[in-house]
């Protein structure tokens, strides 16, 4: 039997060690919290007072620009081959009808920066990607592209070479692209890569983006199903605007789930996209279906339903 004094000493020592471990754990967690609130982690506050021009180019492709068009971003790059116009009875304007017309159009804006954001490698997002990059770069425009890192560095290596594109010069992060949670800047724009629940031809992850442009923060879904981490994306990045796929059918979420995504993200503006560009997705009425669904689950969100070629100026 141990002396009472020694036993008391050991009990006291164990209690002291436990207290130190608890304190150390608290300090460690506090340190992690500090890192999480740093740039690239949780957004400090929702952006206000911004303004961005958004033009729908059919399917899942959108053009974003500051009001003076000095900063331009394209969500995916299916432009002159885009089949999302005919079912609306809209004639594709010259600036989107040919490669030369597109390059002349963008050149005429004299932008300070052009960002091409690639969500994945399906043809209705990727179809004109290399020609877009080559054409804009050849015209001397300040163009950069962002996409998921493994897709860029592994999946598309041969395609970049075949197109004669020096990836480290046109792909963000010296050719490395982005991975989930990663951030990159071009001009006055910032993008973050976020997950999407979807497939890809090369087998690398599909993605969405959070884009800061003109004082507006936009969630760009790419092609995806509804998934729970959309709530986390909303809490972490505090977007003002969501551009969401609503086509339903075999490929993506439909109007009701897209409306739920907007509710989860607590955005004030929403744009439906990725519909009416082929016979396997919903037709021209999907935008209105989305608008009705929003009224049921998130009536405070303004839906901007457009035809291809339409432009909306969105203010936050």
PyMOL commands that set and color helices and strands:
alter all, ss='L'
color gray80, all
select helices_A, chain A and resi 4-36+86-88+94-97+99-109+123-126+129-138+149-155+157-162+167-170+230-237+255-265+286-297
alter helices_A, ss='H'
color red, helices_A
select strands_A, chain A and resi 51-56+62-65+71-75+113-117+143-146+183-186+189-195+207-213+216-220+241-245+269-273+302-303+311-315
alter strands_A, ss='S'
color yellow, strands_A
deselect
rebuild
show_as cartoon
